[in-house]
């Protein structure tokens, strides 16, 4: 079962999940169209002095511009998939136009900007944003997040990447980004799907207050929705097969490493006298406020997060998942990571210098986990192990907040699909578990209606059902 099959598998795959998620994932994928990354520059200039050739250079009918995916080597309809006007797969191409849409105009107005389409704060993620001197004659910023945002400046490798005698290694040496490597892919995606220190690639709390969607990240699921190719025999021969469990696990590690790295930077972590609230869990504070005699507490004590009542918690959705990954797939590093994460939360109550130091220590542990997860081999029981760990009492008791719960159901869903892809669980058996996963999605349809106990019950049922199929 290929990734493309997963996207069209009706009740058993991500297509079903996509229909069930509008308030959760479609808001995230709206953010995908609002928050999309580009790699760091460094490609060799072409003879004309530019590095970026533009989407049009890939769109010929003999290249990637066919209307039907019937090419002999690659599908050749990749541009059509990228340009889809309504599907999630077209979010990258729509990113720039959203800046001129209603939400984009409202955000710009609130922030005192004339036009979001001209602001570097927006273009760093809503387009392939490079200096004019590096743009070729067919390059257009209005194309949005184009091919080169993910695959790298093409001037160095465009002419020889389709040669019969060419090789993937040669293309990479000429500037093609090796996205088949989980760590590389995660870092490229995180540049905008979480943020970076580069210009225009960091969503501030002010932007979110003005209406920018909440940012969330899960590498395997996002890759499935944006995949424009098949992993056919040619792909496998050149790049090897994708292991979805590895992709998901490395994505979690890199997300924690990125978040803590940015948080530790003085220029990003504060905004005037306030901390930069982008890093924190929005929904721990943004709850209905009433002054009646009957209070309604939304705070639940969360193990591994030793913070006092009333203090806004750091958004630890990826930290919770990475803790589960470490327990299941890298147990020798699990205790060190858990200790570092507890110390990080604890340091929030001590002061900025202590929190900064703890963030760097946690980043170090996350980076070590990323390296270990990228280097290890994966077997048929890995997905089962991670799912069981997510559902065990130690982990599930941490699902007290909307963001962590949303991340958990995405994880179980994508890992279940990995088991189907691997042939470890049949399509019919997965369909039988879908109702509990959908109940878990329902519990996180929106922050306002989030129900922690209902969520934990539904996800627990799904995890137990998957475990019985092992």
KADA-V853997 format. One line per field, one symbol per residue. ss: DSSP state (A for helix, B for strand, O for the rest). phi: phi as a letter, one per 20 degrees, with the letter a starting at -180 (. if undefined). psi: psi as a letter, one per 20 degrees, with the letter a starting at -180 (. if undefined). Layout:
# KADA-V853997
ss = ???
phi = ???
psi = ???
This chain:
# KADA-V853997
ss = OOAAAAAOOAAAOAAAAAAAOAAAAAAAAAAAAAOOOOOOOOOOOOOOOOOBOOAAAAOOOOOOOOOOOOOOOOOOOAAAAAOOOOOAAAAAAAAAAAAOOAAAAAAAAAAOOOOAAAOAAAAAAAOOOOOAAABOOOOOAAAOOOAAAAAOOOOOOOOOOOOOOOOAAAAAAOOOOOOOOAAAAAAAAAAAAOOOOOOOOOOOAAAAAAOOOOOOOOAAAAAAAAOOOOOOAAAAAAAOOOOAAAAAAAAAAAAAAAAAAAAOOAAAABBOOBBOAAABOAAAOOOOOOOOOOOOOOOOOOOOOOOOOOOOOBOOAAAAAAAAAAAAAOAAAAAAAAAAAAAAAAAOOOOAAAAAAAAAAAAAAAAAAAAAAAAOOOOOOAAAAAAAAAAOAAAAOOOOOAAAAAAAAAAAAAAAAAAAAOOOOOAAAAAAAAAAAAAAAAAOOOOOOOOAAAAAAAAAAAAAAAAAOO
phi = .egfgffcelfdcffffffedgfefffffffffebcecfffrffffffndddenfgfdeffedddfececffddfmdfffffegfcfgfefffefffffefgfgffffffemefbffdefgefgcebeecggfdeffdecgffneegffdengegfcgfdfdfgefcffffffeofefffegfffgffffgcfcqbeffmcbeeffffffpfffebbbfffffffdfdcdeefffffecneedfffffffgfffffffffffffegfdeccmedfffgfefgefdecgdcdffefcfdecfcgmcfcfgnefeffdgfffffffgffedbgfdfffffffffffffffedqffffffffffffgfffffgffffefedcfeffgffgfffefffeffeedcgffffffffffffffffffgfmecfffffffegfffffffgfdfbgfdgcgffffffffffffffffef
psi = orhhhhikjciibhgghhhijghfhhhghhhhiinprqrqrjqqqrhijqhpirhhiijqijdjjqipmkqhgrgjkhghghjpihqhijhghigghhhiaggghgggghikqgphijphhghhijrnoqqhijprijpphiibnagihhiqpihhighjijqhjrqghggghjippmiioggggghgghhhigrrirpjlpprhgghhijpqqprpoggghhghjpjrqmahgghhhirqpohggggghggghggggghghhiohihiqnciqqoihirogihhmrppqjrhoqnpipqpoqjmnqqpippqqokghggghggggghimhiigghggghhghgghihihrggghgghghhhgghghhgggghhhqqqahigggggghghirhgghiimiqgghgghghhghghhghhhghijhprgghhhhihghhhhgghikhqhhjpogggghgghggggggghii.
